[in-house]
Amino acid sequence: MAGSVNKVILIGRLGKDPEMRFTPNGRAVTNFTMATNENWTDQNGEKQERTEWHRIVAWGKLAENCAKLLSKGKQAYVEGRLQTRAWDDRDGNKRYTTEVVANAMQILTPADNARGFSDNDQDSGYGSNDSRGNDDSAGNDVQEFDDIPF
């Protein structure tokens, strides 16, 4: 098999309200955290649970929609890719973080119209055309996820 795949699909709940800001050239970027849970029964027959926290970043129109429609405790479907960034902290130490760069989001909390947002379709006005952090996006889109089997 040639090439590689970098794809993440998460279904979880937001740990806090999304935070939106803008790049110097005016492009929206929204950050939020999402918790996923794993349940299992250990070898002693006792139920166990582990919560994993994920950092999510969305760009452009998708970022605006995430900031507007998501809030702490809401359940959402997020699709994207893993990206690791590095920087030097105040003490000069090299720091790293791995995050999911979102390219699609759907609200799963029933009270919300369960509208899906993505960066693949060009006509609808929802989502970001380019979730890679480049500032040259032009198109917008919406993607419905009615065929998710859960």
C-alpha positions as CSV (number, residue, x, y, z in Angstrom):
1,M,0.0,0.0,0.0
2,A,1.4,3.4,-1.0
3,G,1.1,6.6,1.0
4,S,-0.3,7.0,4.5
5,V,-3.4,8.0,6.3
6,N,-3.8,10.6,9.1
7,K,-7.5,10.6,10.0
8,V,-9.2,11.0,13.4
9,I,-12.8,10.4,14.2
10,L,-14.1,11.4,17.7
11,I,-17.4,11.3,19.4
12,G,-17.3,12.9,22.8
13,R,-18.4,15.8,25.1
14,L,-16.8,19.2,25.3
15,G,-15.0,19.9,28.5
16,K,-15.4,23.7,28.3
17,D,-16.8,26.3,26.0
18,P,-14.9,26.7,22.7
19,E,-12.6,29.7,22.5
20,M,-12.4,31.6,19.2
21,R,-9.8,34.2,18.2
22,F,-8.6,35.6,15.0
23,T,-5.2,35.5,13.2
24,P,-3.6,38.9,12.4
25,N,-5.1,38.7,8.9
26,G,-8.6,38.0,10.3
27,R,-9.0,34.3,9.9
28,A,-11.0,32.6,12.7
29,V,-9.5,29.8,14.8
30,T,-11.4,28.0,17.5
31,N,-9.9,25.7,20.2
32,F,-11.8,23.3,22.5
33,T,-11.3,20.1,24.4
34,M,-13.3,16.9,24.0
35,A,-13.5,13.9,26.3
36,T,-14.0,10.4,25.1
37,N,-14.6,7.5,27.5
38,E,-13.5,3.9,27.3
39,N,-15.3,1.3,29.5
40,W,-14.2,-2.3,30.1
41,T,-14.4,-5.1,32.7
42,D,-11.0,-6.0,34.3
43,Q,-9.8,-9.5,35.0
44,N,-11.4,-9.3,38.5
45,G,-14.8,-8.6,36.9
46,E,-15.0,-5.0,38.0
47,K,-16.1,-2.3,35.6
48,Q,-13.4,0.2,34.7
49,E,-13.6,3.5,32.9
50,R,-10.9,5.8,31.4
51,T,-11.4,9.3,30.1
52,E,-9.1,10.6,27.3
53,W,-9.0,14.3,26.6
54,H,-8.4,15.6,23.1
55,R,-7.4,19.1,22.0
56,I,-9.3,20.3,18.9
57,V,-8.6,23.2,16.6
58,A,-10.8,24.4,13.8
59,W,-10.2,27.1,11.2
60,G,-12.2,29.5,9.1
61,K,-16.0,29.2,8.8
62,L,-15.8,25.8,10.6
63,A,-14.2,27.6,13.6
64,E,-16.9,30.2,13.6
65,N,-19.6,27.5,13.6
66,C,-17.9,25.5,16.4
67,A,-17.7,28.7,18.5
68,K,-21.3,29.6,17.9
69,L,-22.9,26.2,18.2
70,L,-20.9,24.2,20.7
71,S,-20.7,24.6,24.4
72,K,-19.5,22.7,27.5
73,G,-21.1,19.4,27.9
74,K,-22.5,19.1,24.4
75,Q,-21.9,15.9,22.5
76,A,-20.3,16.2,19.1
77,Y,-18.8,14.2,16.3
78,V,-15.4,15.7,15.1
79,E,-13.4,14.4,12.1
80,G,-9.9,15.6,11.3
81,R,-6.2,14.9,11.3
82,L,-3.5,14.7,14.0
83,Q,-0.9,17.5,14.1
84,T,2.0,18.0,16.5
85,R,3.3,21.5,17.1
86,A,6.5,22.5,18.9
87,W,7.5,25.8,20.6
88,D,9.9,27.1,23.2
89,D,8.4,28.1,26.6
90,R,9.4,31.1,28.7
91,D,12.3,29.2,30.2
92,G,13.6,28.1,26.8
93,N,12.4,24.5,27.1
94,K,11.1,22.8,23.9
95,R,7.4,22.0,24.4
96,Y,5.1,19.9,22.2
97,T,1.4,19.4,21.8
98,T,-0.6,17.1,19.6
99,E,-4.1,18.2,18.5
100,V,-6.8,17.3,16.1
101,V,-7.2,19.8,13.3
102,A,-10.9,19.5,12.5
103,N,-12.3,19.4,9.0
104,A,-15.9,18.3,10.0
105,M,-18.1,18.6,13.0
106,Q,-21.6,17.5,13.8
107,I,-23.5,18.3,17.0
108,L,-25.0,15.2,18.5
109,T,-26.8,16.6,21.5
110,P,-30.5,16.0,20.5
111,A,-31.8,19.5,21.2
112,D,-29.5,21.0,18.6
113,N,-30.6,20.7,15.0
114,A,-27.8,18.1,14.5
115,R,-26.4,20.0,11.5
116,G,-23.0,18.8,10.3
117,F,-20.3,21.2,9.2
118,S,-17.2,20.3,7.1
119,D,-14.6,21.6,4.8
120,N,-15.3,19.5,1.7
121,D,-18.3,21.0,-0.1
122,Q,-18.0,24.3,-1.9
123,D,-21.5,25.8,-2.1
124,S,-23.2,26.0,1.2
125,G,-21.5,28.7,3.3
126,Y,-20.7,26.5,6.4
127,G,-17.3,25.1,7.2
128,S,-13.8,26.0,6.2
129,N,-12.3,25.3,2.8
130,D,-8.8,24.7,4.3
131,S,-8.3,23.4,7.8
132,R,-4.5,23.1,7.4
133,G,-3.9,26.6,9.0
134,N,-3.3,28.3,5.7
135,D,-5.0,31.6,5.3
136,D,-6.0,31.3,1.6
137,S,-9.3,29.5,1.9
138,A,-12.2,30.7,-0.3
139,G,-14.9,28.0,-0.3
140,N,-17.3,26.9,2.5
141,D,-19.5,23.9,3.0
142,V,-21.9,21.7,5.0
143,Q,-21.9,17.9,5.3
144,E,-24.8,15.9,6.7
145,F,-24.0,12.8,8.6
146,D,-27.3,11.0,8.5
147,D,-25.7,7.6,7.8
148,I,-23.7,7.4,11.0
149,P,-24.7,3.9,12.4
150,F,-25.2,5.0,16.1
